[in-house]
Amino acid sequence: MYSKEQIIAKILSEKSNVIQQEKGSVYAPANIALCKYWGKRDSTLNLPMTPSLSISLAQKGSHFAFEVLDEEKDYIKLNGQAIDEQHDFYQRLFSFINLFRQNNEPRLNIDIISTVPIAAGLASSASGFASVVKGLNILYGWQLSCSALSVLARLGSGSACRSLWDGFVEWQHGSRDDGMDSLGVPLNIVWPQLRIGLLLASSDKKSISSREAMAITKQTSPLYTLWPEQVATDLAMIKSALAEKDFIALGEASERNAIAMHATMLKATPVISYSTAKTAAWMQQVWQLRQDNLPVYFTQDAGPNLKLLFLEEDTADILQLFPNIEIVQPFS
Ligand code: 2P0
């Protein structure tokens, strides 16, 4: 078993920790998994049990600006609001940043603008940690590749390793104990007609974190033994659907994968359910629309929100059926 510090030392072995740039700003997109990451083989390094595959959300993500301070303390603002030191978010962020600083130096003033709702199961921790490692890469002038930054981002949050690129990204789960082969790999596939619709049931903080929920699912759900096989089947189908631009196959495999993940959680003890009545009603609506020949599919993460998958040509119908939907063009 390795510590985070050991992995960081391996990646940064030749790099200096001298400040190269006192100020900077970076951006990382959020991502939605079409084939989900649920369960770890190493919870220190966030090494997953299985591979996963996501689509990045273009302009929905995290803008991270930093400035070196000559003070005794760090400051952070999230969407313009100062965050207190006692806050979970502050502690999680700085315990990650401290892995890279000596004696908590240099002190930083950080400004994060998230264009996705925090903790609403819309992958805000993914874009957040990806943007942090991109920011540190500039602060220290490491000039690391996106692949090396992907490994570092994973140490903050697993799904963050997929947020270093736009478009489709596969997180290869890897087999090494040090996790050096567990990182995002971008797929060279562009699908300009693909649309993602965000249906927000609630932007409240979730009842149980994904981190805790995936640990409980892995430990207690009798269905979890089937999960790796489910992922293997769905991932193969999603990759071939992407290669052939077969939207129906993509939608079916993605929706099935999300349903399997939530079914596996429902069999955990205690039961884990992220869905609300609104979530269930939207699912019914999507299934009915397919019966009526509208090709639309959903995926669901660790929250009550749904993300719809559809094609550009059906945008007008989707907007009429879901007036509050927010539509993302991943390849805009
Ligand atoms: C995913 N989720 O593949 C899955 C599907 C939520 C549902 O990755 O503990 O915040 O930081 O590695 O990445 C959310 O979990 O968990 C997640 P940690 P993370 O997008």
Boltz pocket constraint, residues with backbone or C-beta under 6 A from the ligand:
constraints:
  - pocket:
      binder: B
      contacts: [[A, 31], [A, 32], [A, 33], [A, 35], [A, 36], [A, 37], [A, 38], [A, 46], [A, 52], [A, 123], [A, 125], [A, 126], [A, 154], [A, 156], [A, 157], [A, 158], [A, 159], [A, 160], [A, 210], [A, 211], [A, 300], [A, 301], [A, 302]]
      max_distance: 6.0
